[in-house]
Amino acid sequence: MCEIDKNIIGLLRHDMVVDITTRGRKTSLARRIEIWAHYLQGRILLASRPGHRSWYANLIDNPEFTFHI
């Protein structure tokens, strides 16, 4: 787990749409998507619409990603 910058925490106290870039689990290509981010009890939570989402499977396979604000 990494330390979260206080400026980022301030931004995420209000739910907001951000972009994340993950690596495709099959292709290893960078995949950038728009997603909801929430800051709750010291953690950043990511959420999208219900259903199968490749970004989640990509994160399970490779938990490193880039967070774009």
TORKOL-4160 file (C-alpha; in steps of 0.2 Angstrom, whole numbers, padded with zeros to 4 digits, m for minus):
69
<pt num="1" X="0000" Y="0000" Z="0000"/>
<pt num="2" X="0006" Y="0017" Z="m0004"/>
<pt num="3" X="0005" Y="0034" Z="0005"/>
<pt num="4" X="m0009" Y="0045" Z="m0003"/>
<pt num="5" X="m0005" Y="0064" Z="m0006"/>
<pt num="6" X="m0016" Y="0075" Z="0005"/>
<pt num="7" X="m0020" Y="0086" Z="m0010"/>
<pt num="8" X="m0027" Y="0070" Z="m0019"/>
<pt num="9" X="m0037" Y="0065" Z="m0003"/>
<pt num="10" X="m0045" Y="0083" Z="m0003"/>
<pt num="11" X="m0050" Y="0080" Z="m0021"/>
<pt num="12" X="m0057" Y="0063" Z="m0018"/>
<pt num="13" X="m0067" Y="0068" Z="m0003"/>
<pt num="14" X="m0080" Y="0072" Z="m0016"/>
<pt num="15" X="m0084" Y="0057" Z="m0027"/>
<pt num="16" X="m0076" Y="0061" Z="m0044"/>
<pt num="17" X="m0073" Y="0053" Z="m0061"/>
<pt num="18" X="m0055" Y="0049" Z="m0064"/>
<pt num="19" X="m0045" Y="0039" Z="m0077"/>
<pt num="20" X="m0035" Y="0024" Z="m0073"/>
<pt num="21" X="m0023" Y="0015" Z="m0084"/>
<pt num="22" X="m0021" Y="m0004" Z="m0082"/>
<pt num="23" X="m0011" Y="m0017" Z="m0092"/>
<pt num="24" X="m0021" Y="m0029" Z="m0102"/>
<pt num="25" X="m0020" Y="m0047" Z="m0094"/>
<pt num="26" X="m0019" Y="m0055" Z="m0111"/>
<pt num="27" X="m0010" Y="m0042" Z="m0122"/>
<pt num="28" X="0000" Y="m0032" Z="m0109"/>
<pt num="29" X="m0006" Y="m0016" Z="m0118"/>
<pt num="30" X="m0010" Y="m0001" Z="m0108"/>
<pt num="31" X="m0029" Y="0002" Z="m0106"/>
<pt num="32" X="m0035" Y="0019" Z="m0100"/>
<pt num="33" X="m0053" Y="0020" Z="m0094"/>
<pt num="34" X="m0064" Y="0032" Z="m0085"/>
<pt num="35" X="m0071" Y="0027" Z="m0068"/>
<pt num="36" X="m0078" Y="0033" Z="m0052"/>
<pt num="37" X="m0066" Y="0036" Z="m0037"/>
<pt num="38" X="m0071" Y="0038" Z="m0019"/>
<pt num="39" X="m0060" Y="0041" Z="m0003"/>
<pt num="40" X="m0067" Y="0031" Z="0012"/>
<pt num="41" X="m0058" Y="0027" Z="0028"/>
<pt num="42" X="m0040" Y="0029" Z="0022"/>
<pt num="43" X="m0043" Y="0020" Z="0005"/>
<pt num="44" X="m0047" Y="0024" Z="m0012"/>
<pt num="45" X="m0061" Y="0014" Z="m0019"/>
<pt num="46" X="m0064" Y="0012" Z="m0038"/>
<pt num="47" X="m0082" Y="0009" Z="m0045"/>
<pt num="48" X="m0090" Y="0006" Z="m0061"/>
<pt num="49" X="m0107" Y="0000" Z="m0068"/>
<pt num="50" X="m0112" Y="m0018" Z="m0063"/>
<pt num="51" X="m0107" Y="m0032" Z="m0074"/>
<pt num="52" X="m0091" Y="m0039" Z="m0081"/>
<pt num="53" X="m0077" Y="m0026" Z="m0082"/>
<pt num="54" X="m0060" Y="m0030" Z="m0090"/>
<pt num="55" X="m0052" Y="m0017" Z="m0079"/>
<pt num="56" X="m0055" Y="m0027" Z="m0064"/>
<pt num="57" X="m0049" Y="m0043" Z="m0071"/>
<pt num="58" X="m0033" Y="m0033" Z="m0077"/>
<pt num="59" X="m0030" Y="m0027" Z="m0059"/>
<pt num="60" X="m0032" Y="m0044" Z="m0052"/>
<pt num="61" X="m0019" Y="m0050" Z="m0064"/>
<pt num="62" X="m0008" Y="m0035" Z="m0062"/>
<pt num="63" X="m0012" Y="m0024" Z="m0047"/>
<pt num="64" X="m0001" Y="m0009" Z="m0053"/>
<pt num="65" X="m0010" Y="0005" Z="m0062"/>
<pt num="66" X="m0009" Y="0023" Z="m0066"/>
<pt num="67" X="m0021" Y="0035" Z="m0057"/>
<pt num="68" X="m0025" Y="0051" Z="m0068"/>
<pt num="69" X="m0034" Y="0065" Z="m0059"/>
